């Protein structure tokens, strides 16, 4: 009788472990899917430029980005003019 109880307990433990592993694998598949990754990245970028509490644009971050883009454009124009003089 004790052997049968031990076997049934072991079978329950194996089944519980199998269910936990299946859940973990499902979570990993979800997290690794390209659609989920893209969605997370889009939300991260949006959070950078939009205040999540109010929904208002974060003008400080927008201005920093615009300034960076403008700086790169000016740098390329300057480098192109310098290269054309040579």
N, CA, C and O atoms as a GROMACS GRO file, in nm:
protein
  344
    1UNK      N    1   0.082  -0.120   0.000
    1UNK     CA    2   0.000   0.000   0.000
    1UNK      C    3   0.086   0.126   0.000
    1UNK      O    4   0.057   0.222  -0.070
    2UNK      N    5   0.193   0.124   0.079
    2UNK     CA    6   0.281   0.240   0.086
    2UNK      C    7   0.348   0.265  -0.048
    2UNK      O    8   0.370   0.380  -0.086
    3UNK      N    9   0.380   0.158  -0.120
    3UNK     CA   10   0.443   0.170  -0.251
    3UNK      C   11   0.347   0.236  -0.351
    3UNK      O   12   0.389   0.318  -0.432
    4UNK      N   13   0.220   0.200  -0.344
    4UNK     CA   14   0.118   0.258  -0.433
    4UNK      C   15   0.099   0.407  -0.403
    4UNK      O   16   0.085   0.487  -0.495
    5UNK      N   17   0.099   0.444  -0.274
    5UNK     CA   18   0.087   0.586  -0.237
    5UNK      C   19   0.207   0.664  -0.288
    5UNK      O   20   0.193   0.775  -0.340
    6UNK      N   21   0.325   0.605  -0.272
    6UNK     CA   22   0.447   0.672  -0.317
    6UNK      C   23   0.444   0.691  -0.469
    6UNK      O   24   0.484   0.797  -0.518
    7UNK      N   25   0.397   0.591  -0.542
    7UNK     CA   26   0.389   0.601  -0.687
    7UNK      C   27   0.289   0.707  -0.730
    7UNK      O   28   0.317   0.785  -0.821
    8UNK      N   29   0.172   0.712  -0.665
    8UNK     CA   30   0.072   0.812  -0.704
    8UNK      C   31   0.120   0.953  -0.670
    8UNK      O   32   0.094   1.048  -0.744
    9UNK      N   33   0.191   0.966  -0.558
    9UNK     CA   34   0.247   1.097  -0.522
    9UNK      C   35   0.352   1.139  -0.625
    9UNK      O   36   0.355   1.254  -0.667
   10UNK      N   37   0.436   1.047  -0.665
   10UNK     CA   38   0.538   1.074  -0.765
   10UNK      C   39   0.474   1.111  -0.899
   10UNK      O   40   0.521   1.201  -0.968
   11UNK      N   41   0.368   1.041  -0.936
   11UNK     CA   42   0.298   1.072  -1.060
   11UNK      C   43   0.237   1.212  -1.056
   11UNK      O   44   0.242   1.284  -1.155
   12UNK      N   45   0.180   1.250  -0.941
   12UNK     CA   46   0.124   1.386  -0.927
   12UNK      C   47   0.234   1.491  -0.940
   12UNK      O   48   0.216   1.592  -1.008
   13UNK      N   49   0.348   1.466  -0.876
   13UNK     CA   50   0.460   1.560  -0.884
   13UNK      C   51   0.511   1.574  -1.028
   13UNK      O   52   0.542   1.684  -1.073
   14UNK      N   53   0.518   1.462  -1.097
   14UNK     CA   54   0.562   1.466  -1.236
   14UNK      C   55   0.463   1.546  -1.321
   14UNK      O   56   0.504   1.627  -1.405
   15UNK      N   57   0.335   1.525  -1.300
   15UNK     CA   58   0.233   1.597  -1.376
   15UNK      C   59   0.238   1.747  -1.345
   15UNK      O   60   0.227   1.829  -1.436
   16UNK      N   61   0.254   1.783  -1.219
   16UNK     CA   62   0.265   1.925  -1.182
   16UNK      C   63   0.387   1.989  -1.246
   16UNK      O   64   0.379   2.100  -1.299
   17UNK      N   65   0.499   1.919  -1.243
   17UNK     CA   66   0.620   1.970  -1.305
   17UNK      C   67   0.602   1.986  -1.455
   17UNK      O   68   0.647   2.084  -1.513
   18UNK      N   69   0.536   1.890  -1.517
   18UNK     CA   70   0.510   1.897  -1.661
   18UNK      C   71   0.423   2.019  -1.693
   18UNK      O   72   0.449   2.087  -1.792
   19UNK      N   73   0.322   2.047  -1.613
   19UNK     CA   74   0.236   2.163  -1.635
   19UNK      C   75   0.312   2.293  -1.616
   19UNK      O   76   0.293   2.388  -1.693
   20UNK      N   77   0.398   2.298  -1.514
   20UNK     CA   78   0.480   2.418  -1.493
   20UNK      C   79   0.574   2.442  -1.610
   20UNK      O   80   0.589   2.556  -1.655
   21UNK      N   81   0.636   2.337  -1.658
   21UNK     CA   82   0.726   2.351  -1.773
   21UNK      C   83   0.652   2.396  -1.897
   21UNK      O   84   0.702   2.478  -1.974
   22UNK      N   85   0.534   2.342  -1.917
   22UNK     CA   86   0.453   2.382  -2.033
   22UNK      C   87   0.419   2.530  -2.024
   22UNK      O   88   0.426   2.602  -2.124
   23UNK      N   89   0.383   2.577  -1.906
   23UNK     CA   90   0.353   2.719  -1.888
   23UNK      C   91   0.475   2.806  -1.911
   23UNK      O   92   0.465   2.912  -1.972
   24UNK      N   93   0.589   2.761  -1.864
   24UNK     CA   94   0.713   2.837  -1.883
   24UNK      C   95   0.749   2.844  -2.031
   24UNK      O   96   0.790   2.949  -2.080
   25UNK      N   97   0.735   2.734  -2.100
   25UNK     CA   98   0.765   2.733  -2.244
   25UNK      C   99   0.670   2.825  -2.319
   25UNK      O  100   0.712   2.897  -2.410
   26UNK      N  101   0.542   2.824  -2.283
   26UNK     CA  102   0.446   2.914  -2.347
   26UNK      C  103   0.484   3.060  -2.325
   26UNK      O  104   0.476   3.141  -2.417
   27UNK      N  105   0.528   3.093  -2.203
   27UNK     CA  106   0.570   3.231  -2.174
   27UNK      C  107   0.692   3.269  -2.256
   27UNK      O  108   0.698   3.379  -2.310
   28UNK      N  109   0.788   3.179  -2.266
   28UNK     CA  110   0.909   3.207  -2.344
   28UNK      C  111   0.877   3.225  -2.492
   28UNK      O  112   0.933   3.313  -2.558
   29UNK      N  113   0.788   3.143  -2.544
   29UNK     CA  114   0.749   3.156  -2.684
   29UNK      C  115   0.682   3.291  -2.707
   29UNK      O  116   0.708   3.357  -2.807
   30UNK      N  117   0.596   3.330  -2.615
   30UNK     CA  118   0.527   3.459  -2.628
   30UNK      C  119   0.627   3.575  -2.623
   30UNK      O  120   0.622   3.665  -2.707
   31UNK      N  121   0.717   3.572  -2.525
   31UNK     CA  122   0.815   3.680  -2.510
   31UNK      C  123   0.911   3.689  -2.627
   31UNK      O  124   0.957   3.798  -2.660
   32UNK      N  125   0.941   3.577  -2.690
   32UNK     CA  126   1.038   3.576  -2.799
   32UNK      C  127   0.977   3.599  -2.936
   32UNK      O  128   1.049   3.608  -3.035
   33UNK      N  129   0.846   3.609  -2.944
   33UNK     CA  130   0.784   3.627  -3.076
   33UNK      C  131   0.815   3.768  -3.127
   33UNK      O  132   0.811   3.864  -3.051
   34UNK      N  133   0.846   3.779  -3.255
   34UNK     CA  134   0.881   3.909  -3.312
   34UNK      C  135   0.772   4.014  -3.294
   34UNK      O  136   0.801   4.132  -3.274
   35UNK      N  137   0.647   3.972  -3.301
   35UNK     CA  138   0.536   4.065  -3.284
   35UNK      C  139   0.536   4.124  -3.143
   35UNK      O  140   0.514   4.244  -3.126
   36UNK      N  141   0.560   4.041  -3.043
   36UNK     CA  142   0.565   4.088  -2.905
   36UNK      C  143   0.684   4.180  -2.882
   36UNK      O  144   0.672   4.283  -2.815
   37UNK      N  145   0.799   4.144  -2.937
   37UNK     CA  146   0.918   4.226  -2.923
   37UNK      C  147   0.896   4.362  -2.987
   37UNK      O  148   0.929   4.465  -2.927
   38UNK      N  149   0.839   4.365  -3.107
   38UNK     CA  150   0.812   4.492  -3.175
   38UNK      C  151   0.714   4.576  -3.096
   38UNK      O  152   0.730   4.698  -3.086
   39UNK      N  153   0.614   4.513  -3.040
   39UNK     CA  154   0.514   4.586  -2.960
   39UNK      C  155   0.578   4.648  -2.836
   39UNK      O  156   0.549   4.762  -2.801
   40UNK      N  157   0.666   4.571  -2.769
   40UNK     CA  158   0.736   4.624  -2.651
   40UNK      C  159   0.825   4.743  -2.688
   40UNK      O  160   0.828   4.843  -2.617
   41UNK      N  161   0.896   4.731  -2.799
   41UNK     CA  162   0.986   4.839  -2.841
   41UNK      C  163   0.906   4.964  -2.881
   41UNK      O  164   0.947   5.076  -2.849
   42UNK      N  165   0.796   4.945  -2.948
   42UNK     CA  166   0.712   5.058  -2.986
   42UNK      C  167   0.658   5.128  -2.862
   42UNK      O  168   0.653   5.251  -2.857
   43UNK      N  169   0.618   5.052  -2.763
   43UNK     CA  170   0.568   5.111  -2.638
   43UNK      C  171   0.680   5.186  -2.567
   43UNK      O  172   0.655   5.291  -2.508
   44UNK      N  173   0.802   5.135  -2.572
   44UNK     CA  174   0.914   5.202  -2.507
   44UNK      C  175   0.944   5.336  -2.575
   44UNK      O  176   0.970   5.435  -2.508
   45UNK      N  177   0.941   5.337  -2.708
   45UNK     CA  178   0.965   5.462  -2.781
   45UNK      C  179   0.853   5.561  -2.754
   45UNK      O  180   0.878   5.680  -2.733
   46UNK      N  181   0.730   5.513  -2.756
   46UNK     CA  182   0.617   5.601  -2.730
   46UNK      C  183   0.625   5.661  -2.589
   46UNK      O  184   0.595   5.778  -2.570
   47UNK      N  185   0.666   5.580  -2.493
   47UNK     CA  186   0.678   5.629  -2.356
   47UNK      C  187   0.786   5.737  -2.344
   47UNK      O  188   0.780   5.822  -2.255
   48UNK      N  189   0.883   5.734  -2.434
   48UNK     CA  190   0.989   5.834  -2.432
   48UNK      C  191   0.936   5.970  -2.479
   48UNK      O  192   0.982   6.074  -2.430
   49UNK      N  193   0.842   5.970  -2.572
   49UNK     CA  194   0.793   6.095  -2.630
   49UNK      C  195   0.654   6.136  -2.584
   49UNK      O  196   0.610   6.247  -2.616
   50UNK      N  197   0.585   6.052  -2.512
   50UNK     CA  198   0.451   6.085  -2.463
   50UNK      C  199   0.444   6.051  -2.315
   50UNK      O  200   0.482   5.941  -2.273
   51UNK      N  201   0.396   6.146  -2.236
   51UNK     CA  202   0.381   6.123  -2.093
   51UNK      C  203   0.269   6.020  -2.071
   51UNK      O  204   0.155   6.045  -2.108
   52UNK      N  205   0.302   5.906  -2.010
   52UNK     CA  206   0.201   5.800  -1.996
   52UNK      C  207   0.083   5.838  -1.908
   52UNK      O  208  -0.026   5.785  -1.925
   53UNK      N  209   0.104   5.928  -1.813
   53UNK     CA  210  -0.007   5.966  -1.723
   53UNK      C  211  -0.105   6.059  -1.789
   53UNK      O  212  -0.226   6.041  -1.777
   54UNK      N  213  -0.054   6.160  -1.859
   54UNK     CA  214  -0.142   6.261  -1.915
   54UNK      C  215  -0.170   6.242  -2.063
   54UNK      O  216  -0.272   6.290  -2.114
   55UNK      N  217  -0.082   6.172  -2.134
   55UNK     CA  218  -0.098   6.155  -2.278
   55UNK      C  219  -0.045   6.273  -2.357
   55UNK      O  220  -0.056   6.276  -2.480
   56UNK      N  221   0.012   6.370  -2.287
   56UNK     CA  222   0.067   6.488  -2.352
   56UNK      C  223   0.206   6.458  -2.408
   56UNK      O  224   0.278   6.375  -2.352
   57UNK      N  225   0.244   6.524  -2.517
   57UNK     CA  226   0.379   6.505  -2.570
   57UNK      C  227   0.485   6.555  -2.472
   57UNK      O  228   0.465   6.657  -2.404
   58UNK      N  229   0.595   6.484  -2.464
   58UNK     CA  230   0.707   6.524  -2.379
   58UNK      C  231   0.799   6.611  -2.464
   58UNK      O  232   0.887   6.561  -2.533
   59UNK      N  233   0.777   6.742  -2.457
   59UNK     CA  234   0.846   6.835  -2.545
   59UNK      C  235   0.997   6.837  -2.521
   59UNK      O  236   1.073   6.864  -2.614
   60UNK      N  237   1.041   6.809  -2.399
   60UNK     CA  238   1.185   6.810  -2.372
   60UNK      C  239   1.255   6.700  -2.453
   60UNK      O  240   1.358   6.725  -2.514
   61UNK      N  241   1.200   6.581  -2.453
   61UNK     CA  242   1.260   6.472  -2.529
   61UNK      C  243   1.245   6.492  -2.679
   61UNK      O  244   1.334   6.456  -2.756
   62UNK      N  245   1.134   6.548  -2.720
   62UNK     CA  246   1.114   6.576  -2.863
   62UNK      C  247   1.216   6.679  -2.910
   62UNK      O  248   1.274   6.664  -3.017
   63UNK      N  249   1.239   6.783  -2.829
   63UNK     CA  250   1.336   6.886  -2.865
   63UNK      C  251   1.478   6.828  -2.870
   63UNK      O  252   1.556   6.863  -2.958
   64UNK      N  253   1.512   6.741  -2.775
   64UNK     CA  254   1.645   6.679  -2.776
   64UNK      C  255   1.666   6.597  -2.904
   64UNK      O  256   1.772   6.604  -2.966
   65UNK      N  257   1.565   6.522  -2.941
   65UNK     CA  258   1.577   6.438  -3.061
   65UNK      C  259   1.587   6.525  -3.186
   65UNK      O  260   1.670   6.500  -3.273
   66UNK      N  261   1.502   6.628  -3.194
   66UNK     CA  262   1.506   6.718  -3.310
   66UNK      C  263   1.642   6.788  -3.318
   66UNK      O  264   1.697   6.805  -3.427
   67UNK      N  265   1.695   6.828  -3.204
   67UNK     CA  266   1.828   6.892  -3.203
   67UNK      C  267   1.936   6.797  -3.249
   67UNK      O  268   2.027   6.837  -3.322
   68UNK      N  269   1.928   6.672  -3.207
   68UNK     CA  270   2.025   6.572  -3.250
   68UNK      C  271   2.019   6.547  -3.400
   68UNK      O  272   2.122   6.538  -3.466
   69UNK      N  273   1.897   6.536  -3.453
   69UNK     CA  274   1.880   6.515  -3.596
   69UNK      C  275   1.932   6.636  -3.674
   69UNK      O  276   2.001   6.620  -3.774
   70UNK      N  277   1.899   6.755  -3.628
   70UNK     CA  278   1.947   6.876  -3.693
   70UNK      C  279   2.099   6.882  -3.690
   70UNK      O  280   2.162   6.919  -3.790
   71UNK      N  281   2.160   6.847  -3.578
   71UNK     CA  282   2.306   6.847  -3.567
   71UNK      C  283   2.370   6.751  -3.666
   71UNK      O  284   2.472   6.784  -3.726
   72UNK      N  285   2.312   6.632  -3.682
   72UNK     CA  286   2.366   6.534  -3.777
   72UNK      C  287   2.353   6.586  -3.920
   72UNK      O  288   2.444   6.570  -4.001
   73UNK      N  289   2.240   6.647  -3.952
   73UNK     CA  290   2.220   6.702  -4.086
   73UNK      C  291   2.323   6.811  -4.114
   73UNK      O  292   2.384   6.812  -4.221
   74UNK      N  293   2.343   6.901  -4.020
   74UNK     CA  294   2.442   7.009  -4.036
   74UNK      C  295   2.582   6.949  -4.052
   74UNK      O  296   2.660   6.996  -4.134
   75UNK      N  297   2.614   6.847  -3.974
   75UNK     CA  298   2.744   6.782  -3.985
   75UNK      C  299   2.765   6.723  -4.124
   75UNK      O  300   2.871   6.741  -4.183
   76UNK      N  301   2.664   6.653  -4.177
   76UNK     CA  302   2.677   6.595  -4.311
   76UNK      C  303   2.693   6.702  -4.418
   76UNK      O  304   2.774   6.687  -4.510
   77UNK      N  305   2.617   6.809  -4.407
   77UNK     CA  306   2.628   6.918  -4.504
   77UNK      C  307   2.768   6.978  -4.499
   77UNK      O  308   2.829   7.004  -4.602
   78UNK      N  309   2.818   7.001  -4.378
   78UNK     CA  310   2.952   7.059  -4.362
   78UNK      C  311   3.059   6.966  -4.419
   78UNK      O  312   3.149   7.011  -4.490
   79UNK      N  313   3.049   6.838  -4.388
   79UNK     CA  314   3.147   6.741  -4.440
   79UNK      C  315   3.141   6.732  -4.592
   79UNK      O  316   3.245   6.720  -4.657
   80UNK      N  317   3.022   6.738  -4.648
   80UNK     CA  318   3.008   6.733  -4.793
   80UNK      C  319   3.071   6.856  -4.860
   80UNK      O  320   3.136   6.845  -4.963
   81UNK      N  321   3.050   6.973  -4.799
   81UNK     CA  322   3.111   7.095  -4.855
   81UNK      C  323   3.262   7.089  -4.844
   81UNK      O  324   3.333   7.130  -4.936
   82UNK      N  325   3.313   7.040  -4.732
   82UNK     CA  326   3.457   7.029  -4.716
   82UNK      C  327   3.516   6.928  -4.815
   82UNK      O  328   3.625   6.950  -4.869
   83UNK      N  329   3.446   6.821  -4.840
   83UNK     CA  330   3.494   6.720  -4.934
   83UNK      C  331   3.492   6.771  -5.077
   83UNK      O  332   3.578   6.736  -5.156
   84UNK      N  333   3.395   6.854  -5.110
   84UNK     CA  334   3.387   6.906  -5.247
   84UNK      C  335   3.494   7.012  -5.273
   84UNK      O  336   3.528   7.036  -5.389
   85UNK      N  337   3.548   7.076  -5.172
   85UNK     CA  338   3.655   7.176  -5.188
   85UNK      C  339   3.788   7.108  -5.220
   85UNK      O  340   3.875   7.168  -5.284
   86UNK      N  341   3.803   6.987  -5.177
   86UNK     CA  342   3.933   6.920  -5.196
   86UNK      C  343   3.957   6.877  -5.336
   86UNK      O  344   4.062   6.820  -5.366
   0.00000   0.00000   0.00000
